[in-house]
């Protein structure tokens, strides 16, 4: 990657430097450990997403670099949740697809799934010593965006 941005963050009165590229690569390593083979950073207005069966992850930089790191960790949180569910159904693709259809149909299950992915994402950032300042504020912003989306409007 040609991006070399450095953020300075004070932690315990000692400045630490975190670069977007370094943090992104740490998360790419986490994705690789889970078997995800294609990770793409997108610069347009698209949203971040993950294809579990195709093992693809798309991360949007539309909100900024730190937010892209947060989104990436959130998508990895979805990966962790998926792997746990897939294991529970003994790798049956039809069963897992049906489970995800039901999650998308239920507003409550969808929001719980999103929140669980944010929690898993926070844990991933912590384990990789990646800056988490502003994480929950951004997660709440994203959750509110879901509530305000068309899928949640009364019909």
Secondary structure, DSSP 8 states (H G I E B T S, - for coil): -----EEEEEETTEEEEEEHHHHHHHHHHHHHHTT--EEEEE-SS---EEETTTTEEEEE-TT-HHHHHHHHHHHHHHHHHHHHHHHHTTT-HHHHHHHHHHHHH-HHHHHHHHHHHHHHHHHHHHHTT---TTHHHHHHHHHHHHHHSGGGS--
